[in-house]
Amino acid sequence: IVFAAIFLISGGLLVKRFLADRKTESEFADLPSMIDTAAPPAPAGENVNPNGARFAALRDKNSDFIGWISIDGTNLDFPVMYAPDNKDFYLRHDFNKAYSVYGVPYLDEQTTLGANAESDNLIIYGHNMKNGSMFRTLHNYHDREFFDNNRDITIYMPDKILHYTIFAAYLYDSRHLMLSFDFKDPDVFRAYLDCVRNIRDMNAFVDTDIPVTEEDKIITLSTCYKGQADRRYLVQAVLVSIE
């Protein structure tokens, strides 16, 4: 009877997780269809939002949506959320604000956005899901060939398109970067970049041929590492152009 009960409970949990996985996959699959690819680009000029019309439906559905992140050569292609007054909300909630173990990639609550006040280091969190979704693909950067061949990150925002080049991928501790380093301070930012360049780890890749200074803006993608609560895997890229 005990074994039968365990079997039924385990089976029920597996079915529940399977159904949750399918529901989440379906929801994420539906979101790109809401992007109006036929919307004409806005004319060039000041204070114009070139992607505003494309993302109108997504923003109407959830005003916390601030953009879409994509990495060429990977399956990382997701919306990005920003809820600074609701810390880590999207860690366990989906795009529709319903509970979800998947969550949605989201910006650190300490990040600032805006034409003249954008953080020097934009930090985006995403789950390391066992089924290969969300930020799981970041762990492919443990492989040197993958690291060398998949360097381009694009973030589509309502008012611009940000293009980044990956320069580092490495294992780090779980400290809160925005609270641990004042990236607005050039000396602190320079020292931080020096530490990244001097990482000596066989599982870390840092391309020192890509010039990154305290005058640049970078992005940090952060995800969990093999269930170790005190470790994070980081992939970092430098902003190279804005459309």
N, C-alpha and C positions, 0 to 999 in steps of 0.2 A: 504493500500500500504506500509506504514511504517513497520507494523508488518510482512508483507510478505517479505520485503527487509531484515529485521533483521533475519527472519527465514532462508532465503536463504544464507545470509552471515555466520550465525552461522553454518548452515549445511555444507557449503563449508569448513569452518575452521575445523570442526570435521572430514570431509572426508580427508582433507589434512593431519591432524595429524595422522589419522588412517593409511593412506598410508605411511607416514614417519615412523611410528612405525613398520609396517610390513617390510619396506625396511631395517631399522636398525637391526631388529631381524634376518632377512635373512643374512645380512652381518656378524653379529656376529656368526651366526650358521655355516657360511662357513669357518671362520678362523681356528677352530680346525682341519678341514679336511686338512689344509695345513701343519700341524705338522706331520712330517714323523716319525710315531711311529715305523716303521720298520728299521729306521736307527740304525746301530749297535753302541753301546756305544764306545767312544774312550778309548784306553788303558790308564791305570793309569799312571800318570807321570806329570812332571812339564810343565807348559805352554800349557796344553791340554784343549780344550774346549769340555767337554763331551756332551753338548746339541747343539753344533754348527750345526751339520748336521740336527738335528730334526727341528730347527728353521730357516733353510736356506731360505725357501720359504717366510716366513713372513718377514725376514730381507731384502730380495730382493725386496719385495713389498713396504716396508716402513722402512728405516734405523733408524727411531726414535723408533722402537720397541726394548725394552730392556729385556723383560721377560713376564712371564705369572703368574698371581696370582690366587690362588684357596684356598677356605676355606671349609674344610670337613663339610658336613651336611648342606650346604647352596647352593644357586644358584650363588654365587659369583665365577665366573670362567672366567676371562677376560685377554686380553693382557694388558700390562703396557707400556706406552710411556714415552719418555724423550726428551724434546726439550728445553734445558736451555737457548738457544738464542731466543726463541719464547714463552715468558711467557704466560701461560694459553691457549696456542693454542688449546689443546685438550679438553678444557672446552666446546667448541662448534664446534668441528670437529671430524669426524669419522676416522677410521683406514686408509681410502683412502684419507684423508685430505680434504674431502668435508664437507660443513657445516652440522651440526647435533646438535639438541637440546640434544641428549644423550651424546655426547662427548665420550671420552675413558678414563679410569683411567690413571692418569699420575703422574709422580714424580714431586715434588716441584723443581722449577728452581734453588733453592739454594743448592739442594742436590748434593753431589759429589759421583761419582762411581769409582770403580777401586780396584784392588787387595789390595793396601796399603793405599787407601785414601777414603774409604767408610764412608759416614756420620754415626755418632753414632745414629742418628734418621732419618730413611728414611720415608719421608712423602708422602703418595699417596692420591690424591684427586679423588673423583668420585661422580657423581650426585645421588641425592635421588629421583629417578623417581617414579611417582605415580603408574605406572603399575607394580611395584615390581622389576624392573630390576636395573642394575648397583649396586650402593652401598646402595640401599634401604634395602637390607637384613640386613645391619648392625644394623638397629633399632630393630631387633629381640633381640639384646643383652640387651634391656630394661627388658627382662624376665630372672629371675634368673636361671630357669631350662635350658633355651637355653644357657645362658652364661656358665653354668657349663658343658654342654655337647658338646659344639662346640668350642674347644680351638685351633685347629691346623690350622695354615696358612702356605702354601707352596708357595714359589716364585721360578719358574723355569727360570733360566737365561742361556744365551748361554755358559757360562763358569762354572756354578755351580748350585746347588740347595740349597736354603735357607729354613730352617725349623724354624718356630716360634711358641711360645705358648702364647696365649692371657692372659694378666694379669689384664687388666683394660678396662672398657667401661663407658663413662661418657659424660655429656653435658659440653661444654666449651664455651668460648667466641670466637670471630672470628679473634683474633690476628694472625699474621703471625708467627708461632712458630720459624722458622729458623732465622727470623730477631729479634725476641724477646729474644731468649735464645742462648747463645754460648755453644752448646753441646760439643764442643771440650774442654771446660774448665771443668775439673773434679768437681770443687766446684759448678759451675752453674748447671751441670748435676745432681749432687747429690741433690742439693736443689730442683730442678725441680721434681725429683722422690719422694722426701719427700712430696712435695705438692700434688702429685697424690695420694700417700698412705694415706694422711690425708683428702681427699675429704669426706665431710659429706653431702650426698645427697641420698634420698631414691631411685632415679632413676639411681644411679651410683653403679657399682660393681667393686671392686678392690680386687684382690686375694693377700693378703699380705704373703701368704704361699709360693708364687713363688718368689725366691730371684732375685731381679733386682738391680744392682748397677751401678755406673758411669763407671765401666769397661766393662759393657755389651753394646751390640748394640740392639736397639729397632726399631720397625716399628710403624708408626702411620697412620691409615686409617681415613680419614677425609671426612665428608659429611654434607650437609645442614640439618637443623632441622626445620620442619614444616613451611617453608617459612620465618623464622626469619633471616634476613640478619646479625644480630649481634651474632648469635649462631652457633656452630658447634657440631656435635656428633662425638666423637673420640673413636676408638677402637685401643688399643695398645697391642703389643706383643713383647716378648723378643726372640732374636735369641738363639736357643738351639743347632743347629748343622748345618754343611755345608757338602754337598756331592761334 
